[in-house]
Amino acid sequence: MSVLETFDKWKGFLSERVDQAQNTGMNNATINNLAYHVGDYLSTQVDPKNSQERVLKELWDVGNEEEQRALAGLMVKLVDKG
């Protein structure tokens, strides 16, 4: 089962990646920038697998770059444990 099959799996996967990045000393600006690039890739290359991902894609698609970066930052904040 792909991490994109359920939103909870996706959030868990993203949380683990954010934790790993923080543990290597990556700062929040860099993490948010990477999240933006991942979001851009997912929006253009991956079909949403559930309703939550569909909403995120639709929000991404109507947003400008600043709004997309804000959305990516919010996703990081959503899964950040500390």
Secondary structure, DSSP 8 states (H G I E B T S, - for coil): --TTSSHHHHHHHHHHHHHHHHHTT--HHHHHHHHHHHHHHHHHH----SHHHHHHHHHHHHS-HHHHHHHHHHHHHHH---
